[in-house]
Amino acid sequence: MNSSGKNILIITLIVSVGVVFITLLSDVSDSKDSAFIYSSYNTHANGTHALYTLLGESGFSPARLRKDFRAKELAGQRNVLISVAPIDTLGHAELDSLSDRVFNGSTAIFFYSRSIAKLLLRFGIHHGDFYGSDLLTLQQPAAHNVFVDTLSVPNADSGKIISARFYSDSAVYTVLYANDRCDAIIEVPHGEGAFIFFHSPDYVSNAHLAEGRQADALIRMMTFTASGDYRSFNRIYFDEYHQGFREFQSFIQWFDEWPVKFGILIACLGLIIWAYSGARRFGRPVPVRVQPVRSSKAHIESVTRVYRRARANRLILKIWRQWLMQFLYDRYKTGSETKLAQMLANRYNLNGETVLKLFRETDRKIRDAEMAATQEPVQKREVSIADGDLTRLCRHIDALYFLHQKKIHVTSEKSLDGKSQHHDANRRR
């Protein structure tokens, strides 16, 4: 294996190992900072993967939405959209589209973060920070009696900011859970649907979902209104777009499937075999021919020799043919090649077509050579009559001539023998 082949093989191995490492060992939740994202991909304490799995096992078939709220998946049907503490701010166009979806019967459930401030202000809802020591438990208003009676506030004794409290100058929302200090979970009716706001995302985090009856309360909120009416919906969508997992940024998700992983492994193996076969030489080594460098003088002399040999071959064949044909024309008293060939065939038991072909091929070779000699110098590079053709045609011409000469010699001997026998007979008489 040469040096370039080794380099190709080394680079291919490095790339293949890197792709396999990223594909097989990467965790989708690690593609973002799991310390701050409440994503359904996140399996850490603050993620919502447990809620996503729980809803799937409960028969709701949740899906992840990696597009904004204008996505076609949300149009035309009543759905439940869950957005847990989004980190990206919602734009005005998205809010308009989302309002239309909810107005037509969908339900949007938001767990508080400062990114939904614009959405709250649309309904005249204000929010302020609240600390864990300010909230302990939440009560459902007695008039509802639809959901779980009491909810425990996650990390109520931690002293950190839970998130927010909601208040409004006018009664634009329905309180689902509250205490004497604040309204914590509220519902805003909008057309045929509703917005539901939680003051903290920790209710549905992996670490606190099993505490109390948060999951039960959430499922009841998705299923029933505060007045006890049933909510119909087609599917539940988890908002991952505003968690940073946008469709064009989450290409690694596509790799997180075992059929794709096996395909990548097979492709990497094929790439390694291709690189190895391309870099390795099979069989006996073939030496590389190095063309000798010739000077212009040597080239001119070589071409001159070729022209001289071509001219010599042409003259030899032309003279020999002209002499033989003239000899045969004179002897057989004819000027036609066809008749001459037939007469030779009949006299010497030859193939007439072969003899005629010999005459015409010889004449054609001579004519082609003479035409090439009159062309431009650049076109004079082919030997018009090669040495092999010259030898072959001259041998055939010689055969005709010597066959004829042999016949004449035999006839002369016979005549001479006849004359001597007649002379001896006369003497005996």
ZATI-96385 format. One line per 8 residues: number of its first residue (from 0); for each residue x, y, z of C-alpha. Coordinates in nm, 2 decimals. Layout:
NUM	X Y Z  ...
***
This chain:
0	0.00 0.00 0.00  0.14 0.34 -0.10  0.15 0.65 0.12  -0.16 0.81 -0.04  -0.36 0.48 0.01  -0.26 0.48 0.38  -0.38 0.84 0.42  -0.71 0.76 0.26
8	-0.76 0.46 0.48  -0.67 0.65 0.80  -0.90 0.94 0.72  -1.19 0.70 0.64  -1.14 0.51 0.97  -1.14 0.83 1.17  -1.46 0.96 1.00  -1.63 0.63 1.04
16	-1.54 0.60 1.41  -1.67 0.95 1.47  -2.00 0.89 1.30  -2.06 0.57 1.48  -1.97 0.73 1.81  -2.21 1.02 1.76  -2.49 0.80 1.64  -2.47 0.52 1.89
24	-2.36 0.70 2.21  -2.53 1.04 2.17  -2.84 1.11 2.38  -3.10 1.35 2.24  -3.14 1.52 2.57  -2.77 1.60 2.57  -2.80 1.81 2.26  -2.93 2.09 2.48
32	-2.84 2.21 2.83  -3.06 1.98 3.03  -3.02 2.21 3.34  -3.26 2.46 3.19  -3.49 2.28 2.95  -3.82 2.12 3.03  -3.83 1.91 2.72  -3.99 1.57 2.66
40	-3.66 1.46 2.53  -3.49 1.53 2.86  -3.47 1.24 3.10  -3.30 1.43 3.38  -3.48 1.56 3.69  -3.62 1.87 3.53  -3.73 1.71 3.20  -4.08 1.61 3.10
48	-4.00 1.27 2.95  -4.19 1.09 3.23  -4.51 1.29 3.14  -4.47 1.21 2.77  -4.42 0.84 2.85  -4.72 0.84 3.09  -4.96 0.99 2.84  -4.84 0.74 2.58
56	-4.90 0.45 2.81  -5.24 0.59 2.90  -5.35 0.56 2.54  -5.33 0.93 2.43  -5.05 0.88 2.17  -4.87 1.21 2.22  -4.65 1.36 1.95  -4.36 1.61 1.95
64	-4.40 1.93 1.76  -4.08 2.07 1.62  -4.24 2.35 1.42  -4.40 2.67 1.54  -4.77 2.72 1.61  -4.84 2.79 1.25  -4.77 2.42 1.16  -5.02 2.24 0.95
72	-5.03 1.96 1.21  -5.24 2.19 1.43  -5.48 2.30 1.17  -5.83 2.17 1.10  -5.86 1.95 1.41  -5.90 2.00 1.78  -5.58 1.92 1.96  -5.41 1.97 2.30
80	-5.09 2.16 2.29  -4.86 2.14 2.59  -4.58 2.39 2.62  -4.37 2.35 2.94  -4.16 2.67 3.02  -4.06 2.76 2.66  -3.73 2.93 2.64  -3.79 3.10 2.31
88	-4.02 3.40 2.29  -4.35 3.36 2.10  -4.38 3.59 1.80  -4.69 3.79 1.71  -4.76 3.58 1.40  -4.74 3.26 1.61  -4.97 3.40 1.88  -5.23 3.50 1.61
96	-5.22 3.15 1.46  -5.24 2.99 1.81  -5.53 3.20 1.90  -5.72 3.09 1.59  -5.64 2.72 1.67  -5.78 2.76 2.03  -6.08 2.96 1.91  -6.17 2.67 1.69
104	-6.18 2.42 1.97  -5.82 2.33 2.06  -5.67 2.35 2.42  -5.34 2.51 2.49  -5.17 2.44 2.82  -4.87 2.66 2.92  -4.64 2.62 3.21  -4.50 2.95 3.31
112	-4.18 3.11 3.18  -4.11 3.47 3.10  -4.14 3.38 2.73  -4.52 3.37 2.75  -4.55 3.73 2.89  -4.69 3.85 2.55  -4.95 3.58 2.55  -5.07 3.67 2.91
120	-5.09 4.04 2.83  -5.32 3.96 2.53  -5.58 3.86 2.79  -5.49 4.13 3.04  -5.33 3.89 3.28  -5.04 4.01 3.49  -4.77 3.80 3.66  -4.53 3.85 3.94
128	-4.26 3.64 4.10  -4.34 3.42 4.40  -4.11 3.23 4.64  -4.15 2.88 4.76  -4.21 2.99 5.12  -4.52 3.18 5.00  -4.70 2.87 4.86  -4.76 2.54 5.02
136	-5.07 2.38 4.89  -5.33 2.48 4.63  -5.70 2.43 4.66  -5.96 2.37 4.39  -6.26 2.61 4.43  -6.55 2.43 4.59  -6.78 2.54 4.31  -6.59 2.32 4.06
144	-6.54 1.99 4.22  -6.42 1.85 3.89  -6.05 1.81 3.94  -5.83 1.69 4.23  -5.91 1.87 4.55  -5.56 1.96 4.66  -5.23 2.00 4.48  -4.89 2.01 4.65
152	-4.66 2.29 4.53  -4.33 2.15 4.42  -4.02 2.27 4.62  -4.25 2.48 4.84  -3.99 2.49 5.11  -3.68 2.55 4.90  -3.69 2.93 4.92  -3.64 2.97 4.54
160	-3.87 3.14 4.29  -4.13 2.89 4.19  -4.24 3.10 3.90  -4.53 3.35 3.92  -4.87 3.44 4.05  -5.15 3.55 3.82  -5.38 3.84 3.87  -5.61 4.06 3.66
168	-5.80 4.38 3.69  -6.10 4.21 3.54  -6.23 3.86 3.57  -6.10 3.73 3.23  -6.01 3.38 3.36  -6.14 3.10 3.57  -5.93 2.99 3.87  -5.87 2.62 3.88
176	-5.63 2.61 4.17  -5.53 2.89 4.42  -5.48 2.97 4.78  -5.52 3.29 4.99  -5.20 3.44 4.85  -5.24 3.40 4.47  -5.41 3.24 4.17  -5.17 2.96 4.06
184	-5.35 2.76 3.79  -5.61 2.94 3.57  -5.81 2.88 3.26  -5.90 3.14 2.99  -6.19 3.05 2.77  -6.14 3.15 2.41  -6.40 3.07 2.15  -6.47 2.70 2.15
192	-6.14 2.62 2.32  -5.94 2.75 2.62  -5.59 2.85 2.74  -5.47 2.69 3.07  -5.18 2.85 3.25  -4.97 2.69 3.53  -4.77 2.92 3.74  -4.47 2.67 3.76
200	-4.33 2.40 3.53  -4.22 2.18 3.82  -4.56 2.02 3.85  -4.48 1.80 3.55  -4.10 1.76 3.58  -3.96 1.42 3.60  -3.86 1.48 3.97  -4.20 1.59 4.09
208	-4.46 1.43 3.86  -4.51 1.14 4.10  -4.56 1.38 4.40  -4.92 1.42 4.49  -5.17 1.39 4.21  -5.03 1.64 3.95  -5.06 1.39 3.66  -5.42 1.30 3.75
216	-5.51 1.67 3.77  -5.35 1.75 3.44  -5.53 1.47 3.26  -5.86 1.58 3.41  -5.79 1.94 3.29  -5.73 1.81 2.93  -6.05 1.60 2.95  -6.30 1.83 3.12
224	-6.37 2.20 3.16  -6.40 2.37 3.50  -6.78 2.33 3.47  -6.75 1.96 3.40  -6.81 1.96 3.03  -6.61 1.71 2.82  -6.33 1.84 2.60  -6.29 1.65 2.27
232	-5.95 1.65 2.11  -5.77 1.45 1.84  -5.41 1.44 1.96  -5.17 1.58 2.22  -4.87 1.77 2.10  -4.56 1.86 2.31  -4.41 2.19 2.20  -4.04 2.12 2.13
240	-3.99 2.41 1.89  -3.97 2.67 2.16  -3.74 2.44 2.36  -3.49 2.47 2.08  -3.55 2.14 1.91  -3.66 2.28 1.58  -3.70 2.06 1.28  -3.39 2.19 1.10
248	-3.18 2.18 1.42  -3.28 1.84 1.54  -3.14 1.63 1.26  -2.98 1.41 1.53  -3.33 1.29 1.61  -3.34 1.11 1.28  -3.03 0.91 1.37  -3.19 0.80 1.70
256	-3.36 0.50 1.53  -3.20 0.16 1.52  -3.28 0.09 1.15  -3.10 0.41 1.07  -2.81 0.32 1.30  -2.77 -0.02 1.13  -2.78 0.15 0.79  -2.50 0.39 0.90
264	-2.29 0.10 1.03  -2.33 -0.09 0.70  -2.25 0.23 0.50  -1.94 0.29 0.72  -1.83 -0.07 0.67  -1.88 -0.04 0.29  -1.68 0.28 0.29  -1.39 0.12 0.48
272	-1.39 -0.18 0.23  -1.40 0.06 -0.06  -1.11 0.27 0.08  -0.91 -0.04 0.15  -0.96 -0.19 -0.19  -0.88 0.14 -0.35  -0.56 0.19 -0.15  -0.44 -0.17 -0.17
280	-0.28 -0.31 -0.49  -0.38 -0.66 -0.58  -0.17 -0.89 -0.80  0.18 -0.85 -0.93  0.32 -0.50 -0.95  0.32 -0.35 -1.30  0.62 -0.12 -1.38  0.53 0.22 -1.50
288	0.67 0.29 -1.84  0.86 0.61 -1.87  0.86 0.76 -2.22  1.21 0.87 -2.32  1.25 1.23 -2.40  1.36 1.29 -2.76  1.50 1.60 -2.90  1.36 1.77 -3.21
296	1.65 1.66 -3.42  1.60 1.30 -3.33  1.23 1.33 -3.41  1.30 1.48 -3.75  1.55 1.21 -3.83  1.30 0.94 -3.73  1.03 1.09 -3.94  1.27 1.12 -4.23
304	1.36 0.75 -4.20  1.00 0.66 -4.20  0.93 0.86 -4.52  1.23 0.71 -4.69  1.13 0.35 -4.61  0.78 0.42 -4.72  0.90 0.56 -5.05  1.14 0.26 -5.09
312	0.87 0.01 -5.02  0.64 0.18 -5.27  0.90 0.18 -5.54  1.00 -0.18 -5.49  0.64 -0.30 -5.51  0.56 -0.07 -5.80  0.86 -0.17 -6.02  0.82 -0.54 -5.95
320	0.45 -0.54 -6.03  0.49 -0.34 -6.35  0.76 -0.57 -6.48  0.56 -0.89 -6.40  0.24 -0.75 -6.55  0.42 -0.64 -6.87  0.59 -0.98 -6.89  0.26 -1.16 -6.86
328	0.07 -0.93 -7.09  0.33 -0.98 -7.36  0.34 -1.36 -7.32  -0.04 -1.42 -7.32  -0.13 -1.14 -7.56  -0.39 -0.97 -7.34  -0.42 -0.63 -7.16  -0.70 -0.73 -6.92
336	-0.63 -0.83 -6.56  -0.94 -1.04 -6.55  -0.86 -1.24 -6.86  -0.50 -1.28 -6.75  -0.60 -1.41 -6.41  -0.84 -1.66 -6.57  -0.57 -1.78 -6.82  -0.32 -1.83 -6.54
344	-0.57 -2.02 -6.34  -0.66 -2.25 -6.62  -0.29 -2.31 -6.72  -0.14 -2.36 -6.38  -0.45 -2.49 -6.19  -0.48 -2.19 -5.96  -0.78 -2.00 -5.81  -0.87 -1.72 -6.05
352	-1.03 -1.50 -5.79  -0.72 -1.52 -5.57  -0.49 -1.42 -5.86  -0.72 -1.13 -5.96  -0.74 -1.02 -5.59  -0.36 -1.02 -5.58  -0.34 -0.79 -5.89  -0.60 -0.54 -5.75
360	-0.46 -0.54 -5.40  -0.11 -0.46 -5.52  -0.24 -0.18 -5.75  -0.45 -0.03 -5.46  -0.15 -0.03 -5.22  0.06 0.15 -5.48  -0.21 0.41 -5.55  -0.27 0.47 -5.18
368	0.10 0.52 -5.12  0.12 0.76 -5.41  -0.18 0.96 -5.29  -0.03 0.99 -4.93  0.29 1.12 -5.08  0.12 1.42 -5.23  -0.06 1.52 -4.91  0.05 1.79 -4.66
376	0.36 1.72 -4.45  0.15 1.70 -4.13  -0.04 1.40 -4.28  0.26 1.21 -4.39  0.30 1.02 -4.06  0.16 0.68 -4.16  0.37 0.43 -4.36  0.15 0.36 -4.66
384	0.29 0.02 -4.74  0.41 -0.16 -4.43  0.70 -0.40 -4.43  0.47 -0.69 -4.37  0.24 -0.60 -4.67  0.55 -0.55 -4.89  0.69 -0.89 -4.80  0.35 -1.07 -4.84
392	0.27 -0.91 -5.18  0.62 -0.96 -5.32  0.61 -1.32 -5.21  0.29 -1.38 -5.41  0.42 -1.20 -5.71  0.74 -1.41 -5.69  0.53 -1.73 -5.67  0.35 -1.64 -5.99
400	0.67 -1.56 -6.17  0.87 -1.86 -6.06  0.58 -2.09 -6.12  0.57 -1.96 -6.47  0.95 -1.99 -6.51  0.94 -2.35 -6.37  0.68 -2.44 -6.63  0.88 -2.30 -6.91
408	1.19 -2.48 -6.79  1.01 -2.81 -6.77  0.87 -2.77 -7.12  1.21 -2.68 -7.26  1.37 -3.00 -7.11  1.09 -3.21 -7.25  1.14 -3.06 -7.60  1.52 -3.11 -7.57
416	1.47 -3.47 -7.47  1.25 -3.53 -7.76  1.50 -3.39 -8.01  1.78 -3.61 -7.87  1.57 -3.92 -7.89  1.49 -3.85 -8.26  1.85 -3.79 -8.34  1.95 -4.13 -8.18
424	1.69 -4.31 -8.38  1.82 -4.17 -8.70  2.16 -4.28 -8.61  2.05 -4.64 -8.54  1.89 -4.65 -8.88
***
